[in-house]
Amino acid sequence: MERNDVPEPISAFLEREGAAGPGDCEALVEQAMALLEEAYVHLPVARASGADPIGQLGALRRQRPETRLRLYQELLSVFARLGDRHTRCSLPEPFASSVAFLPFMVGEFFEHGERRLAVLRSGTNALERGDLIVSWNGVPVMDVIHRHMAWQHGANQEARRAKAVQTLTFRPLALMPPPGEEVTLECDSAAGSRQTVRLGWRVAGASWLAQHFASLPEDGLCARTVETSHGTFGYMRVSSLHGSPETFLDGFVQALESMPREGLILDMRSCEEGFVQLGERLLQLFTPRRIQPERFQFRVTELILRLVRSCAALSD
């Protein structure tokens, strides 16, 4: 069941949920090994890049963790190393529907060719929109983001970085380990003054957070024009591909037809997941050539043979 409680200190959550023994450690590790050895189609590519998930899992099975929380952290680490959004470890309840958070959201931008991190939204009087985060527990904040990238599921460094920024202050405990107790921030205000802010991590259910933070537009699409040094261009931002393909594409085509013909900026920086069919059909609008959808791939193993024989949808 999903948590419906109000926020609590992360220390209280972990004391209640994380101290128990690892329980069925061996069974979990063996299932993970079977999944990766028999079904993970990108295993050869992962090994070529230096990842050794089977070796890591074998070591984990031999060195049984003392607590359930430590077991979960090790499993999360193995799957995060793969960098695959579609092959990941998701923890059970109460972690599955819990999020550790600080009361503000951040975004990254460039200024004079250097990356900066700014507060986008704040739920504390100590921080305001536009404040620049300089350091995090005494460490330059860009170094903190770089370290946090190791826990993100992304196919390349920029994807991992984007997720690291997004989850810097909102961390789903189903997919990444819990953070420490407190954070000390050095921040520069819009007026140029520097201040130190101390905040404590708290944990809440996803349903509580959804009620207190704005969601994306339902249609996942924003369209307008922008003035640039090269003229007036169209600008279309796609924030979600989760809607009905027909409804979304109809709205997209209507918006596209109203855009200037001189150029179009297609912004998909906030679009992470959605229906594959919708994304493929969207591509077709930008080329006269026919888009050939990518076919599914399977590993040739006994497990996959049993799968396709038992599932009519995969019989072909």
BELTAJO-V124362 format. One line per field, one symbol per residue. phi: phi as a letter, one per 30 degrees, with the letter a starting at -180 (. if undefined). psi: psi as a letter, one per 20 degrees, with the letter a starting at -180 (. if undefined). A space follows every 10 residues. Layout:
BEGIN
phi = ???
psi = ???
END
This chain:
BEGIN
phi = .ddbdddbed ddddddccdd ddideddddd dddddddcbd dceedddddj dbdddddddd ddceddbddd eddddedddd ddicdcbbcb dddddeccbd bcdabbbcbc bhicdbbbdc abcbddbbej dcdcbbhice dddddddddd cccadbdddd deddddcdcb cdddbbdddd dbbcccbcdd djdcbcbcbc dbbbdddddd dcbdcdeddi bbbacbcbdc kdcdbbccca ccddeddddd dddddddcdd ddlbcccbdc ccbldedddd ddeddcaddd dcedddbbdc bddddddddc bddcdd
psi = qqqjrrqqqh hgghhhiiir ridlgggggh gggggghhio hjghgghhii qmhggghghh hhmpqhrhgh ggggghgghh hhkohjnrpo qrqihhkqpp qqlqqrqqrp okjqpqpqph ppjqiiqqpi qppgrolipp hhhggghhhh jqoqirhhgh gghhghjgio ooihiqqqaa grppqpqprh iiqpqpppqp qrprqhhghh hiqqrqqhij pppaqqprij apqqpppoiq kiapgggghg hggghhhiqq ihqpoookhj ograpghggh hhhhijqiqp poqpqqqqqn rhghghghhi ohijh.
END
